[in-house]
């Protein structure tokens, strides 16, 4: 069993999956689409990855505002959650993703990724951070 993490953006979706022991998150890919409203191919690719990795749960980033309110992006993510559950037939858990993009950029700076190359990786790294946060929380719950 594996868990998938998704960073759902307006034109990209960063994808990460856990190892089978549910300890670590690894980046898989960034799904790109031509426009925000075209998600059919995106859903098809996610469905393929769910099958390929035997994913039993999806953790989807919820981009709340810093004051904990829900903006337009958060509403679109909640709509995407409903669509994913119907299409992939697995439960989808929402995960507060505030500051994951900032943390992703800091990680790339620390590891020496050139500024002009950071855009290529940021969504995938954000998906890793979303999933790893969820995995760590679940593991900590079991140890209490």
C-alpha positions in Angstrom: 0.0 0.0 0.0 1.1 3.5 -0.8 -0.2 7.0 -0.3 0.0 9.7 -3.0 0.6 13.4 -2.3 -0.6 16.1 -4.7 0.1 19.8 -5.0 -2.7 21.0 -7.2 -2.0 24.2 -9.0 -3.6 26.3 -11.7 -1.6 24.7 -14.5 0.4 22.0 -12.8 0.0 19.1 -10.3 3.1 18.0 -8.4 2.9 14.3 -7.6 4.7 12.3 -4.8 4.2 8.8 -3.5 5.2 7.1 -0.3 7.3 4.0 0.1 5.4 0.9 0.9 6.3 1.2 4.6 4.8 4.7 4.7 7.9 6.4 6.0 9.2 8.6 3.2 7.8 10.6 0.3 9.4 10.6 -3.1 8.7 12.9 -6.0 7.3 11.2 -9.1 6.5 13.9 -11.6 4.8 17.2 -12.5 1.7 16.9 -14.6 1.3 20.0 -16.8 -1.8 21.2 -18.6 -2.5 23.9 -21.2 -5.1 25.7 -19.2 -6.6 25.7 -15.7 -10.0 24.3 -16.9 -8.5 21.3 -18.8 -8.2 18.6 -16.2 -9.3 15.5 -18.1 -5.8 14.4 -19.1 -4.5 15.3 -15.6 -7.1 13.1 -14.0 -6.3 10.3 -16.4 -2.6 10.5 -15.5 -3.3 10.5 -11.8 -5.6 7.5 -12.2 -2.7 5.7 -14.1 -0.3 6.5 -11.3 -2.8 5.4 -8.6 -2.9 2.0 -10.3 0.8 1.8 -11.0 1.8 2.5 -7.4 -1.2 0.7 -5.8 -2.2 3.9 -4.1 -4.8 3.4 -1.3 -5.1 7.1 -0.3 -4.4 10.5 -1.7 -3.3 13.5 0.3 -4.2 16.7 -1.5 -2.8 20.1 -0.5 -5.3 22.7 0.7 -3.9 26.2 0.0 -5.5 28.2 2.8 -4.8 31.9 3.2 -2.4 32.8 6.0 -5.3 34.0 8.1 -6.8 30.5 7.8 -9.6 31.5 5.4 -10.4 29.7 2.2 -9.8 31.5 -1.0 -10.5 30.7 -4.7 -7.6 28.2 -4.9 -8.8 26.3 -1.8 -12.3 26.1 -3.3 -10.9 24.7 -6.5 -8.9 22.2 -4.6 -12.0 21.0 -2.7 -13.8 20.6 -6.0 -10.8 18.6 -7.3 -11.0 16.4 -4.3 -14.5 15.4 -5.1 -13.6 14.6 -8.7 -10.5 12.6 -7.6 -12.6 10.5 -5.2 -15.1 9.6 -7.9 -12.5 9.0 -10.6 -9.8 7.1 -8.7 -12.1 5.4 -6.1 -9.7 6.1 -3.2 -10.2 8.4 -0.2 -8.7 11.9 -0.5 -7.5 13.7 2.6 -7.0 17.5 2.6 -3.7 18.8 4.0 -3.0 22.4 4.9 -0.2 23.3 2.6 0.5 26.8 3.7 4.2 27.7 3.2 5.1 24.5 1.4 6.1 26.4 -1.7 8.2 28.7 0.4 9.8 25.7 2.0 10.3 24.0 -1.4 12.2 27.1 -2.6 14.4 27.1 0.5 15.2 23.5 0.0 16.3 24.2 -3.6 18.4 27.1 -2.5 20.1 25.0 0.2 20.8 22.2 -2.2 22.2 24.6 -4.9 19.5 24.4 -7.5 19.9 27.3 -9.9 17.3 30.1 -9.7 16.3 29.6 -13.4 15.8 25.8 -12.8 13.7 26.1 -9.6 10.4 26.4 -11.5 10.9 23.0 -13.0 10.9 21.3 -9.6 8.9 23.4 -7.1 5.6 21.6 -7.6 7.1 18.2 -7.1 9.0 19.2 -4.0 5.8 20.8 -2.6 4.0 17.5 -3.2 6.8 15.7 -1.3 6.5 18.1 1.6 2.7 17.8 1.7 2.9 14.0 1.7 5.8 13.8 4.2 4.0 16.0 6.6 1.0 13.7 6.5 3.1 10.6 6.9 5.0 12.0 9.8 1.7 13.0 11.6 0.2 9.6 11.1 3.4 7.8 12.3 3.5 10.1 15.4 -0.2 9.2 16.2 0.8 5.5 16.2 3.7 6.1 18.6 1.6 7.9 21.2 
